[in-house]
Amino acid sequence: MDDPVERAYRDSSGIAVATLARLFGDIDVAEEAVQEAFAVATQRWPRDGVPPNPGGWIVTTARNKALDRLRRESSRTGREAQAQELLLGHLDGEPAEAGPVPDDQLRLIFTCCHPALAPEARIALTLRLIAGLQVPEIARAFLVPEPTIAQRLVRAKRKIRDAGIPYRVPRDEELPSRLPIVAAVVYLIFNEGYTASSSEGGLTRASLCTEAIRLARLLAGLMPDEPEVAGLLALLLLTEARRPARTTSEGGLVLLADQDRARWDRGLIAEGQAIVRACLRRNQPGSYQVQAAIAAVHSDAATAAGTDWGQVVALYDQLLALMPTPVVALNRAVAIAELRGPAEGLRLVDDLQADHGKRGLDGYYLFHATRADLLRRLGRPAEATTAYEAAIALAGNAAERDFLRGRVAQMRGENGCS
């Protein structure tokens, strides 16, 4: 059964950290206070019951913890007075700091994406603070070892402290330069919601998907002339539209080809497709816009068999030119397999392993799962089983592992194996 404290952490930790960071102007104080609040919740909620508004309870408790800490530190009396003044203004309904970013979480994202921090550190820190992701989950998103992520987080916090990077709203002219990293963070938050890194709570974390779309809408409102922001929003909407059909009633994974498309959210699809058409009229292609166009092609098909794979491959060709990464190349190979057959897809996948296996793909479960599926379709069960087992060992989510084990069992049954 889902633990209420764990559920509150997944749903509310990012909001709480962002709120406390605005009130106290110190990210470390905010994060530590929120962690203390959840520790208190672990003790009290099983005894007293879950409060009606768990997220609000966490923010209030964290705020009080932070104030208590500042009171204890006599050398920081000035900061305590400033924090209390901010709190009183907030509680009395006075307007928060004016600026181009009116949202606590989006403001914190822009703050963490300060140019003084390394790009990888900006993304890792924001995923930790906003999405509440743990080090193993962030490591999976980056396809790098966990100690690497831990070191990035330590260095980023040290840099913020030593350089005196303030928690403040960026000026209008600063927003575009921080946009690529901010957009990447929003996209990764959505991806973590769409397929959770850990098994807690099932295949998806719907609250993260909802939050990422909310942040993307805010970005689109802030930067209406940035086509990549529009492309990001369209991509999230079109992907989110499929989420209701991604799982069985028991929580099992359903692949795109097997989904009941009547369950897709047609309102989100219509909105996403309209944004894609507007992006096409601008003729300023970027990676998010192309990915959104691919999602739009899938949403156009009434059945999996009716997918225009030729158009999908052409779009992946364009995307690969914009983003020459092994993951994009792997997705392109999947599309080629649908258009030209699994043998051609497998050839491309094996070429990728030769070129990129030691630089991340060997640790990427979808690489092995894709290769396994192609081998299965080609009637090579022994090799397919080996690839499936590699994928199972790397998959972080129980729904993914169960699906892969089901494929192995089905294949063995078809081939008369016990």
C-alpha positions in Angstrom: 0.0 0.0 0.0 1.3 3.5 -0.9 2.7 5.2 2.2 1.1 8.6 2.8 4.4 10.3 3.7 6.1 8.9 0.6 3.2 10.0 -1.5 3.3 13.5 0.0 7.1 13.6 -0.7 6.6 12.7 -4.3 3.8 15.2 -4.7 4.8 18.1 -2.5 8.5 18.2 -1.7 9.4 20.4 -4.8 6.6 22.9 -4.0 7.7 23.1 -0.3 11.3 23.6 -1.2 10.4 26.3 -3.7 8.1 28.1 -1.2 10.7 28.0 1.6 13.4 29.2 -0.8 11.3 32.3 -1.6 10.5 33.0 2.0 14.1 32.6 3.4 16.2 33.3 0.3 18.4 30.3 1.0 18.1 27.0 -0.8 20.1 25.0 1.8 17.8 26.3 4.6 14.8 25.4 2.5 15.8 21.9 1.7 16.9 21.0 5.2 13.7 22.4 6.7 11.6 20.4 4.3 13.5 17.2 5.1 13.0 17.9 8.8 9.3 18.4 8.2 9.0 15.0 6.4 10.9 13.4 9.3 8.3 14.8 11.7 5.5 13.6 9.4 6.9 10.1 9.5 6.5 10.2 13.3 3.2 12.0 13.7 1.0 10.9 10.8 0.8 7.2 11.6 -0.2 8.3 15.2 -2.4 11.4 14.5 -3.6 10.6 11.0 -2.8 12.3 7.7 -3.8 16.0 7.6 -6.4 17.1 5.2 -3.8 19.1 3.2 -0.5 17.2 3.5 1.4 19.6 1.3 0.3 22.6 3.3 1.1 20.8 6.5 4.7 20.2 5.2 5.2 23.8 4.2 3.9 25.1 7.6 6.0 22.7 9.5 9.1 23.3 7.4 8.7 27.1 7.8 8.5 26.7 11.6 11.5 24.5 11.6 13.5 27.0 9.5 12.5 29.8 11.9 13.5 27.8 14.9 16.9 27.1 13.3 17.5 30.8 12.6 16.5 31.8 16.1 19.0 29.3 17.5 21.8 30.8 15.4 22.4 34.1 17.1 24.9 35.2 14.5 22.1 35.2 11.9 19.8 37.5 13.8 19.6 39.8 10.7 18.5 37.0 8.5 15.9 35.9 11.0 14.3 39.4 11.0 14.4 39.5 7.2 12.8 36.0 7.0 10.1 37.0 9.5 9.3 40.1 7.6 8.9 38.1 4.4 6.7 35.7 6.2 4.4 38.4 7.6 4.1 39.9 4.2 3.2 36.5 2.8 0.7 35.7 5.5 -1.0 39.1 5.2 -1.6 38.6 1.5 0.9 41.2 0.3 2.3 40.6 -3.2 5.4 38.6 -3.6 8.5 39.9 -5.3 7.7 41.4 -8.6 9.3 40.1 -11.7 8.9 38.1 -14.9 8.6 34.7 -13.2 5.5 34.7 -10.9 5.7 31.1 -9.8 7.9 29.8 -6.9 8.9 26.5 -8.6 9.6 28.1 -11.9 11.6 30.8 -10.2 13.7 28.2 -8.3 14.3 26.4 -11.6 15.7 29.6 -13.2 17.8 30.2 -10.1 19.3 26.8 -10.1 20.0 27.3 -13.8 22.4 30.2 -13.1 25.2 30.4 -15.7 27.8 30.2 -13.0 26.9 26.5 -12.6 27.9 23.7 -15.0 25.0 22.7 -17.2 25.0 19.1 -15.9 25.0 20.4 -12.3 22.1 22.8 -13.0 19.9 20.0 -14.3 20.9 17.6 -11.5 20.3 20.2 -8.8 16.9 21.3 -10.2 15.7 17.7 -10.5 16.7 17.1 -6.9 15.0 20.3 -5.5 12.0 20.6 -7.7 11.1 17.0 -8.5 12.4 15.6 -5.3 14.3 12.9 -7.2 16.9 10.9 -5.4 20.5 10.4 -6.6 19.7 7.0 -8.2 16.8 8.4 -10.1 18.8 11.4 -11.4 21.6 9.0 -12.4 19.2 7.0 -14.5 18.0 10.1 -16.3 21.7 11.0 -17.1 22.8 7.4 -17.8 25.8 8.0 -15.5 27.0 6.4 -12.3 25.4 7.5 -9.0 28.6 8.8 -7.5 28.9 11.2 -10.4 25.5 12.7 -9.7 26.3 13.0 -6.0 29.5 14.9 -6.7 27.6 17.2 -9.1 25.1 18.1 -6.4 27.8 18.8 -3.8 29.7 21.0 -6.2 26.6 22.9 -7.3 25.6 23.7 -3.7 29.2 24.7 -2.9 29.3 27.0 -5.9 26.0 28.6 -4.9 27.4 29.3 -1.4 30.9 30.3 -2.3 29.9 32.5 -5.3 27.0 34.1 -3.3 24.5 33.2 -6.0 21.2 34.9 -4.9 17.8 33.4 -4.9 16.1 36.0 -7.1 14.0 36.4 -10.2 16.2 36.7 -13.4 15.8 39.9 -15.4 13.9 39.7 -18.7 17.1 39.8 -20.7 18.5 36.8 -18.7 15.6 34.5 -19.4 16.5 33.4 -23.0 20.1 32.4 -22.1 18.8 30.1 -19.4 15.9 28.7 -21.5 17.7 25.5 -22.9 18.6 24.2 -19.4 15.2 25.2 -18.0 13.4 23.4 -20.8 15.5 20.3 -20.4 14.7 20.2 -16.7 10.9 20.5 -17.3 11.2 17.7 -19.9 13.1 15.5 -17.5 10.6 16.1 -14.7 7.8 15.0 -17.1 9.8 11.9 -18.2 10.2 10.9 -14.5 6.5 11.2 -14.1 5.7 9.4 -17.3 7.9 6.4 -16.4 9.0 6.5 -12.8 12.6 5.5 -12.1 11.6 3.5 -9.0 8.8 1.0 -8.4 7.1 3.1 -5.7 3.6 4.1 -6.8 3.5 2.1 -10.1 4.6 2.9 -13.6 3.9 6.6 -13.6 3.9 9.6 -11.2 1.0 11.6 -12.5 1.7 14.5 -10.2 5.0 15.1 -11.9 3.5 15.0 -15.4 0.9 17.5 -14.3 3.5 19.8 -12.7 5.8 19.6 -15.8 2.9 20.6 -18.1 2.0 23.4 -15.7 5.6 24.7 -15.8 5.7 24.4 -19.6 2.5 26.5 -19.9 4.1 29.1 -17.6 7.2 29.1 -19.8 5.0 29.5 -22.9 3.3 32.4 -21.4 6.6 34.0 -20.4 8.2 33.5 -23.8 5.4 33.4 -26.4 7.9 34.1 -29.2 10.2 31.1 -28.4 9.2 28.3 -30.7 11.1 25.7 -28.7 9.0 26.5 -25.6 5.9 25.9 -27.7 7.4 22.7 -29.0 8.1 21.5 -25.5 4.5 22.2 -24.4 3.1 20.4 -27.5 5.4 17.4 -26.9 4.3 17.1 -23.3 0.6 17.5 -24.1 0.7 14.9 -26.9 2.6 12.4 -24.8 0.4 13.0 -21.7 -2.7 12.3 -23.9 -1.6 8.6 -24.2 -1.0 8.1 -20.5 -4.5 6.7 -19.6 -3.9 3.9 -22.1 -0.4 3.0 -21.0 -1.4 0.7 -18.2 -3.8 -2.2 -17.7 -6.4 -2.1 -14.9 -3.8 -4.0 -12.8 -1.0 -1.4 -13.5 0.8 -3.4 -16.2 2.7 -1.7 -19.0 1.0 -1.4 -22.4 3.2 -0.6 -25.4 2.1 2.1 -27.8 1.3 -0.4 -30.5 -1.1 -2.3 -28.2 -2.9 0.7 -26.6 -6.6 1.3 -26.8 -6.5 4.6 -28.6 -10.1 5.3 -27.6 -8.7 6.0 -24.2 -6.3 8.7 -25.5 -7.2 12.3 -24.3 -8.5 13.9 -27.5 -8.6 17.4 -25.9 -4.9 17.3 -25.2 -4.2 15.9 -28.7 -6.2 18.7 -30.3 -4.3 21.3 -28.3 -0.9 19.7 -29.0 -1.5 19.3 -32.7 -2.6 23.0 -33.0 0.7 24.1 -31.4 2.6 21.8 -33.7 0.9 23.4 -36.7 1.7 26.9 -35.4 5.4 25.8 -35.0 5.5 24.5 -38.6 4.3 27.9 -39.8 7.1 29.6 -38.0 9.6 27.3 -39.8 12.3 27.6 -37.0 12.7 23.9 -36.2 14.2 22.7 -33.0 14.5 19.4 -31.1 11.4 19.8 -29.0 9.3 20.9 -32.0 10.5 17.9 -34.1 9.8 15.5 -31.2 6.3 17.0 -30.9 5.8 16.5 -34.6 6.7 12.8 -34.2 4.1 12.5 -31.4 1.6 14.3 -33.6 2.0 11.7 -36.3 1.4 8.9 -33.8 -1.7 10.8 -32.6 -3.1 11.0 -36.1 -3.1 7.3 -36.6 -6.4 5.6 -35.7 -4.6 2.3 -35.3 -0.9 1.3 -34.9 -1.0 -0.2 -38.3 -2.1 3.1 -39.8 1.0 5.0 -38.5 2.8 6.9 -41.3 6.2 5.4 -40.5 7.8 7.0 -43.5 7.0 10.4 -42.0 8.2 9.3 -38.6 11.6 8.2 -40.0 11.9 11.5 -41.9 11.3 13.4 -38.7 13.8 11.2 -36.8 16.4 12.0 -39.6 15.8 15.7 -38.9 15.9 15.2 -35.1 19.2 13.2 -35.4 20.7 16.2 -37.3 19.7 18.5 -34.4 20.5 16.0 -31.6 23.1 13.5 -32.7 22.8 11.3 -29.6 22.7 7.5 -29.3 19.2 7.6 -27.7 17.8 9.5 -30.7 19.6 7.1 -33.0 18.0 4.2 -31.1 14.5 5.6 -31.5 15.2 6.1 -35.2 16.2 2.5 -35.5 12.9 1.4 -34.0 11.1 3.5 -36.6 13.2 2.0 -39.4 12.4 -1.4 -38.1 8.7 -0.6 -38.5 9.2 0.8 -42.0 11.7 -1.6 -43.5 11.6 -4.7 -41.2 13.3 -5.9 -38.0 16.5 -7.1 -39.7 17.3 -3.5 -40.8 16.4 -2.2 -37.4 18.7 -4.8 -35.7 21.6 -3.9 -38.0 21.3 -0.2 -36.9 21.0 -1.2 -33.2 24.1 -3.4 -33.4 26.0 -0.6 -35.1 25.0 1.7 -32.3 26.3 -0.8 -29.7 29.6 -0.9 -31.5 29.8 2.9 -31.6 28.3 3.9 -28.2 28.0 0.7 -26.1 30.8 1.8 -23.7 29.5 5.4 -23.5 26.1 4.8 -22.0 24.0 2.4 -24.1 25.1 -0.7 -22.3 23.6 0.7 -19.2 20.3 1.8 -20.9 17.6 -0.8 -20.4 15.6 0.3 -23.4 18.6 -0.4 -25.7 18.6 -4.0 -24.6 14.8 -4.2 -24.6 14.7 -2.9 -28.2 17.3 -5.3 -29.3 15.5 -8.2 -27.6 12.2 -7.3 -29.3 13.9 -7.2 -32.7 15.6 -10.6 -32.1 12.3 -12.1 -31.0 10.6 -10.8 -34.2 13.4 -12.4 -36.2 12.9 -15.8 -34.6 16.1 -15.8 -32.6 14.8 -16.7 -29.1 18.0 -17.6 -27.4 19.7 -14.3 -28.3 16.4 -12.5 -27.5 16.3 -14.1 -24.0 19.8 -12.9 -23.3 18.9 -9.4 -24.3 15.7 -9.4 -22.3 17.6 -10.6 -19.2 20.0 -7.7 -19.6 17.1 -5.3 -19.9 15.3 -6.8 -16.8 18.5 -6.3 -14.8 18.6 -2.6 -15.7 14.9 -1.7 -15.6 14.2 0.4 -12.5 10.4 0.1 -12.5 8.6 -3.1 -11.5 6.0 -2.6 -14.3 8.7 -2.5 -16.8 10.4 -5.6 -15.4 7.1 -7.5 -15.3 6.4 -6.7 -18.9 9.8 -7.9 -20.0 9.5 -11.1 -18.0 6.1 -11.7 -19.6 7.7 -11.4 -23.0 10.3 -14.0 -22.1 7.6 -16.3 -20.8 5.5 -15.8 -23.9 8.5 -16.5 -26.2 9.4 -19.7 -24.3 5.8 -20.9 -24.5 5.8 -20.3 -28.3 9.0 -22.2 -28.7 7.9 -25.1 -26.4 10.4 -24.4 -23.6 9.5 -25.2 -20.0 
